[in-house]
Amino acid sequence: MRDSGCIFCAIATGQADASIVYEDDSVIAFMDLQPVTPGHLLVVPKTHTVGLEDLDEDIGIQIWKVAHQLARALRRSGLRCEGVNLLLADGEAAFQEVFHVHLHVFPRFAGDPFRIDADWRVHERGQLDETAAAVRGGVVALDLGSD
């Protein structure tokens, strides 16, 4: 399935230009048009999928496998690459701008422009335990243990 207004669907079907670095039956990877650093890639499912909630698990696995290989390729590419970030924004609050799942893979190096500004302070164990209990409740709701 594809969304006629989605740029990533258009790229996946060859209806829009992209600098493609990898493609298989379920995913495509191409250069980000607004790269954080040279070598910034996007790994995208070919099937239109808005967010992680809708992503087929097998395609999700393939996205991460391809991203892993491309991260290794970046280190061997000759591009400046002292590290690699994998970043997936799921939802508007997480800064997702194109509502088609996509995993960013980009080289990092000392002094590059990418920043994540957050409150990195240590939290108390009680608060962490409460949060862990909430996440475990979500795991139970998904019934992950029954597979």
Summary of the structure (lengths in Angstrom):
residues: 147
radius of gyration: 17.4
end to end distance: 26.7
largest distance: 52.5
contacts: 359
relative contact order: 0.16
helix: 35%
strand: 17%
